[in-house]
Amino acid sequence: MTWMAWTLPTAVFFITIATLLAGMTVWDLAQPSVARKGFLPIATTRGDRFFIGLLSGAWLHLAWLGLTDLPLWYPLAALVVWMIVLLRWG
């Protein structure tokens, strides 16, 4: 059986996502999240906003790959800013 050829960037990506999810879990256990309404049209918890941010980041990167040949550092920087805004005021 042939296994997937893992590259260092792929491993770093999945380890980062797993670490962030574990950190969010610990944070929610230590300080439970309360649903609130920010600029999003629905009341969301911290975990909801994190999930929305991950999904929007995936779509941003897919669109970037499909529409331009520029490096992925640009959408990554935009995603970091978006996640900060979304988690703080979303």
Secondary structure per residue as TSV (DSSP state, phi and psi in degrees):
chain	resnum	aa	ss	phi	psi
A	1	M	-	360.0	137.5
A	2	T	-	-100.5	130.5
A	3	W	-	-94.1	162.2
A	4	M	-	-61.7	139.2
A	5	A	-	-81.8	98.4
A	6	W	-	-77.6	132.6
A	7	T	-	-105.0	164.3
A	8	L	H	-60.5	-45.4
A	9	P	H	-61.0	-36.6
A	10	T	H	-65.8	-44.7
A	11	A	H	-63.2	-43.3
A	12	V	H	-62.1	-41.1
A	13	F	H	-59.1	-52.0
A	14	F	H	-69.5	-35.4
A	15	I	H	-65.9	-40.1
A	16	T	H	-63.6	-46.0
A	17	I	H	-62.2	-44.2
A	18	A	H	-63.3	-40.3
A	19	T	H	-65.4	-42.7
A	20	L	H	-63.7	-41.6
A	21	L	H	-64.3	-41.3
A	22	A	H	-64.2	-41.8
A	23	G	H	-63.4	-41.4
A	24	M	H	-64.4	-36.1
A	25	T	H	-65.1	-46.9
A	26	V	H	-62.6	-42.9
A	27	W	H	-61.2	-42.4
A	28	D	H	-69.8	-32.4
A	29	L	H	-70.3	-37.8
A	30	A	H	-75.8	-38.0
A	31	Q	S	-141.1	91.1
A	32	P	-	-55.6	139.5
A	33	S	-	-80.9	145.9
A	34	V	-	-115.8	135.1
A	35	A	-	-64.2	135.8
A	36	R	B	-144.4	161.8
A	37	K	-	-109.5	118.1
A	38	G	S	-108.8	-135.2
A	39	F	S	-79.9	-12.0
A	40	L	S	-71.7	149.2
A	41	P	S	-76.0	3.7
A	42	I	S	-131.9	158.1
A	43	A	-	-75.8	130.9
A	44	T	B	-133.0	154.0
A	45	T	-	-94.4	174.2
A	46	R	H	-57.2	-42.8
A	47	G	H	-66.9	-37.6
A	48	D	H	-61.2	-46.3
A	49	R	H	-65.1	-36.9
A	50	F	H	-63.9	-44.6
A	51	F	H	-63.4	-43.8
A	52	I	H	-60.6	-40.2
A	53	G	H	-64.5	-41.9
A	54	L	H	-64.4	-42.8
A	55	L	H	-64.3	-45.7
A	56	S	H	-65.8	-33.2
A	57	G	H	-65.8	-39.2
A	58	A	H	-63.3	-45.6
A	59	W	H	-65.0	-39.1
A	60	L	H	-60.3	-46.3
A	61	H	H	-67.1	-39.5
A	62	L	H	-64.1	-43.2
A	63	A	H	-63.0	-41.6
A	64	W	H	-61.0	-45.5
A	65	L	H	-63.9	-35.7
A	66	G	H	-79.7	-24.9
A	67	L	H	-108.8	-13.0
A	68	T	-	-146.9	161.0
A	69	D	-	-105.6	7.9
A	70	L	S	-70.7	159.6
A	71	P	-	-62.6	155.4
A	72	L	T	-77.1	-1.5
A	73	W	H	-66.5	-30.9
A	74	Y	H	-66.6	-52.3
A	75	P	H	-67.2	-27.6
A	76	L	H	-64.2	-44.1
A	77	A	H	-63.0	-42.4
A	78	A	H	-63.4	-38.1
A	79	L	H	-65.9	-40.8
A	80	V	H	-61.4	-45.0
A	81	V	H	-63.5	-45.3
A	82	W	H	-60.0	-43.3
A	83	M	H	-64.2	-39.6
A	84	I	H	-63.4	-46.8
A	85	V	H	-63.4	-45.3
A	86	L	H	-64.7	-44.7
A	87	L	H	-70.0	-31.3
A	88	R	H	-82.1	-48.1
A	89	W	H	-117.6	-0.9
A	90	G	-	-75.6	360.0
